[in-house]
Every structure is written in C-alpha cells, then in structure tokens.
C-alpha cells in the first residue's frame, strides 16, 4: 500500500519493502526517515551526506550500499556511520589512557597543540591496544540513526528525489536485496556461533593488545611525571608556581594506617564527650526531655503508619 | 514432679516475672501493635442494631410461643413421640442410641422454669467477619418433668430432645411463616439437639424501610440472623459428685444398682454438667466484664485469633471457641496464679490480656496434665480424662471437654507460635496474629492426607460423639506415637455435622473421611533408623514390639548395645514418613493394607523439580570441584600477588539451581560456574580504571598459562565480556577441567572500587559521567561484595533448613514456567524463598518444598512492594528456636524502619520507578538495591513486578479454592505451572535443533562457516592445536557456553528494543519467547532519538494527538499538525525474524 504521506517534519519518508521469511511469512514495510545532514558541529562532508532515522536493527554497510544502488545506481554510495559507532569514536581510548595525575595536571598547564603526525601515531597505537570485538555484526538499536555519505552533493539531491518518487509510485526498494550476500540477509545461529567463538580471542593477540596498551600508558605516565616536575620548578606566565604532589600516591597499607588513626581519634573524642555528659544537672534534665520527645515522636509515627494502613483497604479486616 | 519441688518453684516465678516485665514495658509506651489492635477492634465491631434488627421482638414471640404450650402428663416414651409426630409432623431428635420402643420411661411436658439470653450477643463480643451470627436463648427445663436419676443412661437427653421437639412444634405453629426452623446439634454435640430459628426475608413493607436506610449506609445485605433455642437443665439439678470424669453413666447391663464397673463416659458426663451451667457461666462472664474494663475487647481479640486459626466451639472445629476463651480469661482474672491468686490483673488493657492469655495457653499442655483452675475439692482421679482437661474447680466442669487430643495439641502449638511471634520485635506481629488466615492446610502443613473410615471399624467405648470421632482419636494417637519427634504437630479432623429439618431423622456426618495434617520437624524427619529400647529392658521392649509389630527387629550396634530397631527403606524424608504411616495405620486399625484408603496430597509438586536423593550429591560434587580448583589456583607459585580468597558467586555453588549441576562431556559444552578471585592489597595497581581492567587481563592470562602448565587436565580460555565501555570489567578466564567442571574467573581489584567511588563523588565531573560511575560502582559491589556474601549465606541456610534448597528450586521452576526468570536476578528469588524461612509467622518454618513454595507465593501475592521493602534479617537466631532465652544476636539487627524510610525516599525521588522498583534489604546490603538492580536498571522492572504479583495472586486464589487437593498429582502442576501463552502479544518459537547445534562451538572453527561444515572443522581444530599431548577427546570439547544461545538472542533483542517490546523467557530449555508491547510507548510525536521502530500514524488518527509535546529538533518549518508516529509492530516482528534467522521456527502474533 503506498503511504499517504511522503514527508514528516523536514524528513522525507522512504518506505522499504521487507521480503517475507519462513518464520514470519508476511511481507512488511519499514520506514526510513531521511534529510540532509546538518549536525550542530559541522564537518567537511556535511553537504554530501544524509541523516537517517529509524535504521533497521540489522543494518550493515552492505545493506545501505545496496539500498542506495537501487535508488541512485552504482557507485554513488561512499560510506555509512551508525549511531553507536559515532559514540564509540568520541570516547577515544586515548583520553582514558591518561593516568589520573596527568589528567589533573593537564588542566593546569596550557597544553601545546597536538601535532598531526602525533595524532596519527596515537591512532595507530590505539588500534593495536584495542581488544577484539566479541560480535561479528553488532545489532543496532531499533529506531537508531545513521549518517550516509554519498559521492557528491548532486547525489544527495538525486537521492531525495528518488525517495520522493519511490514513495509516490509505491515501488519501494527491497531491504537486503542486490549486493547483500544470501547468508547476510538473516543473522541466526551462525551469528550466535561466531559470537561464542569471538568471545574467546587468541591469547597471544589479547596479550599483545594489553602490552601495547601499557606501552602507551607507561609513556604517558612518564610524560606526566616529567610535566609535574617541570611545573614544580617553572613559574607560569603570571609568575606562579603550581603546587603538585611529590611522587606516587598513598599505598593501601598507609591508607589503612590513616583509617586506624582516624578511628582512634574518634574514639578519644567519644570518650571525652562521654565523661562530660550528665556532669551537670541541666544535662540530665535535657536528656530526659529529649527522651520524652523521642517517645512522643515515635508514637506519632506509629499513629501515622496505622493511619496509612487504614487508608489501604482490607488491612484491618481478618482474611476469610 | 513432687520429687523435685525446687525446680518447680524456680520455673514458676520466672514465667510470672517475664510476663510482668512485658506488661510494664507495654504500659510505658504504646506500640504500633496496640494502635493496630485498637483499629482492628474499631473495624470489627458489629452494629448490633442493624444486624439484629427486630431480634427483641422475635425473642419475645418465641418466649410467648413456648409459654403457650399445653403441659401434659407423663406418657410412655414411644407414645409421646408418636403423638407429636401425628399432631405436628415433627420427629423427636432422640440422640443415638434412640430409646427402645418398649421402654417404660415416661415423658411429660410442663412450662419451662426460666428463659434467658446468653452468649456473645449479650456480651456484645461478636465480630463482623464471623460466619455464624446467632443469638442463644436458653429454656430451662422445669424440675417437674425431671427426676434425679435422669443423669443415667441418656434419660435426661431423651427428655431434653422431647422438650426440644415440643418447642419446635410450638414455634412452627406460631412463627413458621416468618422464619424457617431446623434442628441442629449444639457445637456438633450429638447429645444436644437444639432448634435453630432463621429469620426469613422480612415482610415487604418492613424490608423496604430497611433497604432505604441501607442504601445510605451501604452496609452488608440485610442480615438474616439466627436464634438458637437451647433447652437446658436447671442449675445444679444433678448431683455433681456422681458425674465425675471417671464415672460410667451409660450402663448397658440393665440392672442399674449393681456395683459393676462401667467404662467411664467423660464426654457424656461433661455434657450433662455443661448443660446445667449456662447461667453460672453467664454470671462469671458478667462479673469479669464488671471488674475488668477491657475484658470485652480482649474477648473479641481472642475470637479473631481463634477464628483465623480455624478454632471454634464446635467439636469439629476443635472444641475451643470464643466461649471457652472468655471463660478461661474470666477465670484467670480470679484465679490460676500462684497460691490461688489471680493470674491476670483487671487493670490490663485488651492487648495485654490477649497476650497474657496466649502465653498461658502456650505454657500449658492440657493433654499431658489436667489443668485445674481454683482449688479442686475432688481427687485428681475424678478430674483426669484421656483427653485434654481445663478444670473449673468451682463449677466442677472440664471446659475442654469438647476438645480432642489433636485439637488441644494444635491450640498449644498455635499459642506457642503466636507467643514467639509476639516476642519477636522485628516481625510484623499484627498481620500475622490477626489478619492472616492461618488455617489453610496447604500453606500450613507439610503433609496432608485423607483416610476413609473402614467399615470394619467398631466402636468399643460408648462415646456419644460417634464412630468417626473415636476413629479420629485412635488415628491421632497411633500417628503421634509412630512419628514421634519426626512431627511437630499431628492433627486429625472431621467435618461439621449439618442441620436437618424438623421432620427428618437426625443428620449423619456428610462424609466418612477424616483428614490428617502433619507438620514435620525437619531435624528428625529424615531419620532412616529408629532405635527402640534395649533388649534387656523386657517390659519396654515388649511394649515397643507390640506397637510396631513385625517391623521391629533386634539389632546389635557398634557400641555393643542391642536395641529394638526399625529400618525404613525410603530415602527422601517425606517418603519415610509416608512409609511409616502406610505401615502403622493398617496394623493398628486392624484392617488389611488394601482396605485402608490413605490418600496423600502434597507430593504432586515433587515431580516438577527432579528431587532425587542424588541431587545433594551433585551439588556436593560441584562444590568439591570448586575446592579442587581453589587449591589448584592457590598452589600456583609465580602469581605476582598473593591470593587472598576465591569466592563462588553462582547459583550452582549454593544449591540453588533448578537442575543440579552436571558436568559437560564432549557432547555438551561445559557451563562455567562464576567465581571471583581476591588478591592481597597492593599498591601496584595502576591508578586508572581502564588500566586496571587491562592489568586484570594480564593477570588472567598469567593465571591461565600457569594453570595449564601445572595441571595437565586443565584448559583455559580467555573470554571477553560484552561491554560498551573500557571502564567495565573487560575479560574473564574460563578454566575447564577434563572432568567437565568449568569455572569462570574474574579478578577483584581494591583500587578499582576506590577510583570508582572517587569518580562518583567528584563534583567537578559532569552528571553523565558520575551516573555512569555510580552504575559501575554498584555493579562492582554486586559482583565482588554482595554475591560472594549472598552465596555464603544461602549455603549456610541451606544446611540449616533442609527444605530451603528444594523450595528455591521449585520457586525458580515457577518463575521459569511463567517466563519471568529473565527479569529477575537469581539471588533475588533466593532471597524471596529465604524470607519465608526466616520469618515464617504465623506458621513454623516449612519443612517441605511444597509448603515452602506455596508460602513464597502467598508472600509474593501479599507483598505491596510499592510501599513496603522486603527486609531479610539474618542477625537474630530467635526464629530458629522460639525460646526467648536464646535470643542472642550476632550482629546489629537490621532496622526495618530504616529500610522503609529509604524506600519512601526512592519513591519521592523516582515516582515512576525507573531506577528502583523492589527494595530488598539484607544484613550485608541495608541499602536494599544490590539484588534488585542490574546495570543501573531495576530488575525486575515495574511492569514485570506487577505481573509477578498478579500471577502470584491468581495462584494463591487457586490454592485456596482447591484446598489440599492442590497437592494431588498433576493438579498442582497443571494449575500453577502451565503459563497462559495467550497473554503474550508476540510469541517467538525457537527451533530446538538449531539451538542445540548453536550451543556447541569448537575452537578454531572458521568464523564464517555454517554449522553444516562442523565435522571438518573439528579435524582442522585438532590439527592446529598447540598441545600435542592432549588426546583427541579433550581436543574436541566444545568451547564453554556461559550464556545459552537463546538467552543471548533474547539479550540482544531486549537491548535493541528496550522501549516498545518487553521479552519474557524462562529456563534454558524453554523454546517459546513471549513478547508484550509496552502500552506506554505507542503513539508519539515524531522526533529524533525515539526508542524503537516507528511508522507514520494512520492519517485518520493523527488529529490533535501530536501537538501536546512538540519537541522537534532544530525547529521544523513544516509545522504539520499530525507529526504523529506509531510503533511499527509488523516491521519490528519482521526485523526480529531476520535477526533470529534459522534460530526462529515461527513467530506468532496475537490476533493473527
């Protein structure tokens, strides 16, 4: 059934027909919502990319390539980025890698700008430090978003037109057709089996990733230590010297000692207080008064509770 | 007793003192309990005006009718009865045995001596929930028609029956039009037929008037009350010294004057005495009311307490009802204390009176020793009876004459339980004492059975209660002796006697079955060998042999003693007890085994959980495997840090899985059991959470390679967690033994907790990061603190309560059956089960899985989790032994008030219950969320928790309706364990075969290969294995499967469709996944970041729905009215079908 509408808000609607499966033998339609990409923080590729809502949960790059090939013809599709991937990318490993102290210091010193080649090197390091993914094909969140980058601006224009046409004529592109290999159209047991296998990576590879991680981590820590040293001796542009802690941190053993000392102090204070209470008569009187008030308070509380119970029906009726 | 007077003296005042103390404490501060009981009294008081509208008028008419009866001269008994029948068509309800036709007794009629209204109508102590509201009116037989010797051979009762028939005739004539008349036995006592007048619907005019009043008041339907007209003997007419308990007054041998020994007839005698003391007791009660202001209220409390426990004045209901309670209390206000002082003070308030009376009942065992109130003038022999005795010395009557040994036992136990409860400050005393319906056999007893009265049973004693009653007594005494200390309580009961119309013969009991209920003592019930007396002790041995028959055999034991011994062949505790019953009953009831039709209820559930005797062994084997593993790890030498502890955290290692753990073979994949490892505190951990996680991987790899080196039969696999963040635990180590035992090891780092805690509390970080840290921290604590403690706790209690482990397993089976399991952490279900063991009030701890399970359901059905937290207090041992002296607490008790406050705070903070739904506070986790939240989400969520409550409620309703039948084979399973799949909007049927293959994955298999090529892959895997020394069989063991493929699929689906669809799934072998559309997420106005798959709403529906919340991203120019979208259900289902692929056989959608 051709949809009655072609747009919603500033999004175009692209219905996609879903072929039936033996387990659910009913042809259905899925709705994609597209518009030109206009993120809050612009990127160079914005003009030739489309922003998509409601990407199917089983979306892959292949699916989207096939979809846009069907709409625009071959060679127009460049790449697709899914919501969760963009999030993961923003949480760069590098930021987590900085030892705690270095992170604190970085906020003090005006950091010099990272150089291009250094960034590239970091990216390489991160790649080796990353652990393998346990899923061969992650599921997308249902109703999630994606950004599709096409060959050029013209393609975006054409794509939107093709979408409008498809919606009007009722000739919907088919999901998972064309370039998608047969076995990738459904996930099923092979997907689960591959997950079980991927859960257990090669030990050597895991070890290498851990080693790579600690290479970077140790270098950072060293750098941070050096920075701390430098900051201790060098005044900044206003002439102030930053106060930093010496080296290392308190070991757990020392922490325990500190805890013990604190406990002793509290005990001492407690004892002192104890000695001085009930020393004067007024203290005794006040204590008695307090006790009485406490009793009254408790009684009030109880009454309130019973009141609340009464409001709930049946609390005071013996069950039959 | 007399041999040791010092001891007695010591015991007496101690009891008094503790009571005094309790009373003075209660006086000083009114507790919640007092306030609650006050409220209860207010609620249950009856509006007498309304309920008994017109009763005075009716009573007057009855009196007039009776007074108008024409007296007549003595007539032979047969003639008199015949005349009555002829004139009024009314049969005289002569008690059994009916007088012989040729008897020359003479019956006369004269005007009654007096009329009086007695009972709880006069004292105004009826309650609303009482099922039988009757006004008792006594009619005193005139001395003129009686003779002193009438106490013999039922003569009095024949006269009384004749009198009753005359009254019935008169009433029938006078008020038969407006009321219906029936005979009934007073308190099911077949000697005492009375006339019951039940008001009919009132005349239209009158009822209209009342209905008009009623519609405003909206009270219960216009009451139909009853008036019982009770003929009785004049006060003190019969010589009491002649009708003592030991006297035999039914003399069959014709000649009455001969001093032959007649068997004593205590029940007959007491009935005779009681029939002459209505007015006496009325005076006693009036006196008590006058002296003690709160006497009436205490009577009402007693009535409710008895009523909730199924007690009543009728013989079939235990013979201890409101009347006995109030007389006992009235007498205790006068006497009963030391040196004949009053036991109770009239200045006590109603709750104190109630508590003290319960304590009295708990302290006294009427069966063992006659309990005499006041100074008895008679010898003890004249008081003692085979049954229970509460002897009122002044009125020379055994108040407990209607009780049987069984019911006295039960009353004693109930009083003991309630007494223990009232001393337990942390329990909900009020609800358990007065509100809960205790008398539900399937919840209360561990074993329910019924027994047919065999035809061959003959009554030797002339007990007027009939064959069935004497049969009950016999069965009770046999079972009590046979089970000994295996049972805490043996109760044998019958059904009530019905009423019958005026023209019929007296009613017979409706059925000839008796019901047997037993509460076991878990400590003793599993004993397979019973030791009797030694062979040298000829007398005892002979007695023992006579009781046990051929079963008893002489055996010589290791310590040289030669004892009479019984050997039972069953292995399961409950079966041993059944075996004993099946052996001993036919032996003593003198019937063949076949003719005793003993039916057991309560074993029907056992087939649901494979509770074979091998189970404990399987769990023990898992435990042993764990211990081996622990030793192996501790034995490693080159680990950089010293191992402090290895703690199990999985249900297999705390005896709490539905199926006992079986170790994988080469055919099935090993299922790893979760454990965590703790190292000594170290300063070497990097001060960065991500780095700590990596360091843990290094640790695991090290442990893995060391283990593989040290132990030949161990394979290890490093596994990755399915995580989103680098801050979470990243990896685990699966250690697989050749035997099939597998463990999943995770490393604890103390610094991680410190860092996470610091990150959570760091105010300079943004809210999102802090929330994330808080979630990670709670997960950390759950994994490394709460779960190890929980495992230890459950293990400890599983040994202490043998029924706990099967209860947990049955409960988990129920959650599986209803597909709720995926939403509940297993530890939470275990806490539910533990709760009914730790606070079993008002019952004792369950000692069978069925009882335990039904009580958990009962608890769940009543748990108002919206406003009540679940508190599980493991600090006090008081609930183990009801003895208050043993009330030593190990750690500070958990404060239930604190948990309530916390729940209140959560509800204020999060009224929609998005973060916390259930709150379960334990000793180790007073905050109460460790077991009810997972990854920052409530587990279960609100919808699921509500579903649980609804299911538990309907289950409890079925249990109530079915009574003990629920335990019959199949009934329990079919009624409680079959889910109604029609409830689910979507049903995903998984393919069992594909699942099975998906669960077995071998190392080295090509990631892209399909399952068809598996055989080859194994070969490849073997060829490329590093360890040449491992043989082919080891090499072909599949990779461990921590999560079943179906669970993985459901997990992934739930993650993808967190908004619109909620999935339900039970056990691993459950192949149907249920899905319910979330009713809150249906139609939405369109925007970015909607959860779930949406399609534009159908044009017609999109009227004005959308303009409510128009929060479009970056201001849309096309301000259309109908930007409404709705959940695209079909597209979602189609997506699921694609994701499930060959795992899904078919998807059924509701309504298609």
Interface residues (C-beta under 8 A of the other chain):
Chain A: X3 X4 X5 X7 X8 X9 X10 X11 X13 X18 X21 X22 X23 X24 X26 X28 X29 X30 X31 X33 X38 X53 X54 X56 X57 X58 X88 X91 X93 X96 X97 X98 X99 X100 X101 X131 X132 X134 X135 X136 X139 X140 X141 X142 X143 X145 X176 X183 X185 X186 X187 X188 X189 X190 X191 X192 X193 X194 X195 X196 X197 X198 X199 X200 X201 X203 X206 X207 X210 X213 X214 X217 X221 X249 X251 X252 X253 X256 X295 X298 X299 X302 X303 X305 X306 X309 X310 X312 X315 X316 X317 X318 X319 X320
Chain B: X29 X30 X31 X32 X35 X36 X39 X40 X42 X43 X44 X127 X128 X129 X131 X304 X307 X308 X431 X434 X435 X436 X437 X681 X682 X683 X686 X687 X688 X689 X690 X691 X694 X695 X697 X698 X701 X704 X705 X717 X718 X719 X720 X721 X722 X724 X725 X726 X727 X730 X731 X734 X750 X751 X755 X864 X994 X995 X997 X998 X1001 X1003 X1005 X1007 X1008 X1009 X1010 X1011 X1039 X1041 X1045 X1048 X1049 X1052 X1053 X1055 X1056 X1057 X1058 X1059 X1060 X1086 X1087 X1088 X1089 X1090 X1091 X1092 X1093 X1094 X1095 X1096 X1099 X1112 X1114 X1116 X1117 X1118 X1120 X1123 X1125 X1128 X1130 X1131 X1132 X1133 X1134 X1135 X1136 X1137 X1138 X1139 X1140 X1141 X1142 X1143 X1144 X1145 X1146 X1147
